[in-house]
Amino acid sequence: MADAAAIRETIHLDEGDVVVLLPGTLSPTSISLLQAKLDGLAADLNARCLEESRASLSGLAGLAAFLAN
């Protein structure tokens, strides 16, 4: 069986475009695996974002405390 042409998806986000290139055909098993990997990636990115937010807030709190003294 010949592979179908690759599928290119562009997702437009505020920060820029995300381009996903996929094989032209995916089995239901591969789709499930892809979904799990993307869910994991989203969770990792969210955790990183939250960590950076906490670090920023901590830095601001430290600066505020310094300025208050």
Backbone hydrogen bonds in HBPLUS format (Angstrom, degrees):
<---DONOR---> <-ACCEPTOR-->    atom                        ^
c    i                          cat <-CA-CA->   ^        H-A-AA   ^      H-
h    n   atom  resd res      DA  || num        DHA   H-A  angle D-A-AA Bond
n    s   type  num  typ     dist DA aas  dist angle  dist       angle   num
A0007-ILE N   A0022-LEU O   2.83 MM  15  5.06 157.2  1.88 142.3 149.2     1
A0022-LEU N   A0007-ILE O   2.78 MM  15  5.06 170.4  1.78 156.3 159.6     2
A0009-GLU N   A0020-VAL O   2.83 MM  11  5.13 167.2  1.85 156.1 160.2     3
A0020-VAL N   A0009-GLU O   2.78 MM  11  5.13 168.3  1.80 158.4 162.6     4
A0011-ILE N   A0018-VAL O   2.76 MM   7  5.08 169.3  1.78 155.9 159.4     5
A0018-VAL N   A0011-ILE O   2.84 MM   7  5.08 158.1  1.88 146.6 154.2     6
A0013-LEU N   A0016-GLY O   3.09 MM   3  5.14 146.6  2.21 122.9 132.0     7
A0016-GLY N   A0013-LEU O   3.09 MM   3  5.14 145.9  2.21 102.2 112.4     8
A0031-ILE N   A0027-SER O   2.90 MM   4  6.19 155.9  1.96 156.6 164.1     9
A0032-SER N   A0028-PRO O   3.02 MM   4  6.21 156.3  2.08 143.3 149.1    10
A0033-LEU N   A0029-THR O   2.98 MM   4  6.25 156.2  2.04 146.9 153.6    11
A0034-LEU N   A0030-SER O   2.81 MM   4  5.99 160.0  1.85 149.1 154.8    12
A0035-GLN N   A0031-ILE O   2.89 MM   4  6.09 158.1  1.94 147.5 153.4    13
A0036-ALA N   A0032-SER O   3.01 MM   4  6.25 158.2  2.06 146.4 152.0    14
A0037-LYS N   A0033-LEU O   2.94 MM   4  6.20 159.3  1.98 150.9 156.6    15
A0038-LEU N   A0034-LEU O   2.87 MM   4  6.09 160.9  1.91 153.9 159.1    16
A0039-ASP N   A0035-GLN O   2.86 MM   4  6.03 155.7  1.92 148.3 155.4    17
A0040-GLY N   A0036-ALA O   2.96 MM   4  6.17 154.6  2.02 144.5 151.4    18
A0041-LEU N   A0037-LYS O   2.88 MM   4  6.14 154.6  1.95 146.0 153.3    19
A0042-ALA N   A0038-LEU O   2.87 MM   4  6.07 160.9  1.91 149.1 153.9    20
A0043-ALA N   A0039-ASP O   2.95 MM   4  6.18 155.1  2.01 145.2 152.1    21
A0044-ASP N   A0040-GLY O   2.93 MM   4  6.17 157.2  1.98 148.7 154.8    22
A0045-LEU N   A0041-LEU O   2.90 MM   4  6.14 162.5  1.93 153.4 158.1    23
A0046-ASN N   A0042-ALA O   2.90 MM   4  6.03 156.4  1.96 146.7 153.4    24
A0047-ALA N   A0043-ALA O   2.94 MM   4  6.12 157.4  1.99 146.6 152.6    25
A0048-ARG N   A0044-ASP O   2.95 MM   4  6.18 157.0  2.01 147.6 154.0    26
A0049-CYS N   A0045-LEU O   2.92 MM   4  6.12 156.2  1.98 146.0 152.6    27
A0050-LEU N   A0046-ASN O   2.90 MM   4  6.14 160.8  1.94 150.6 155.6    28
A0051-GLU N   A0047-ALA O   2.90 MM   4  6.08 154.5  1.97 146.0 153.2    29
A0052-GLU N   A0048-ARG O   2.95 MM   4  6.19 158.7  2.00 149.0 154.3    30
A0053-SER N   A0049-CYS O   2.93 MM   4  6.17 152.2  2.01 146.1 154.3    31
A0054-ARG N   A0050-LEU O   2.88 MM   4  6.12 157.8  1.93 148.9 154.7    32
A0055-ALA N   A0051-GLU O   2.93 MM   4  6.16 157.6  1.98 147.9 154.2    33
A0056-SER N   A0052-GLU O   2.92 MM   4  6.11 154.4  1.99 144.3 151.2    34
A0057-LEU N   A0053-SER O   2.91 MM   4  6.15 161.8  1.94 151.0 155.8    35
A0058-SER N   A0054-ARG O   2.86 MM   4  6.03 155.5  1.92 147.6 154.7    36
A0059-GLY N   A0055-ALA O   2.92 MM   4  6.12 156.0  1.98 144.6 151.1    37
A0060-LEU N   A0056-SER O   2.90 MM   4  6.18 155.5  1.96 148.9 155.7    38
A0061-ALA N   A0057-LEU O   2.84 MM   4  6.04 155.6  1.90 146.9 153.9    39
A0062-GLY N   A0058-SER O   2.90 MM   4  6.13 155.8  1.96 147.5 154.0    40
A0063-LEU N   A0059-GLY O   2.96 MM   4  6.19 155.1  2.02 145.2 152.0    41
A0064-ALA N   A0060-LEU O   2.86 MM   4  6.07 158.6  1.91 149.0 155.0    42
A0065-ALA N   A0061-ALA O   2.93 MM   4  6.14 158.0  1.98 147.2 153.1    43
A0066-PHE N   A0062-GLY O   2.93 MM   4  6.12 155.2  1.99 144.5 151.7    44
A0067-LEU N   A0063-LEU O   2.88 MM   4  6.11 164.0  1.90 153.0 156.9    45
A0068-ALA N   A0064-ALA O   2.91 MM   4  6.05 141.6  2.06 142.6 153.3    46
A0069-ASN N   A0065-ALA O   3.26 MM   4  6.47 133.5  2.49 139.3 149.1    47
A0069-ASN N   A0066-PHE O   3.22 MM   3  5.45 139.0  2.40  99.7 110.5    48
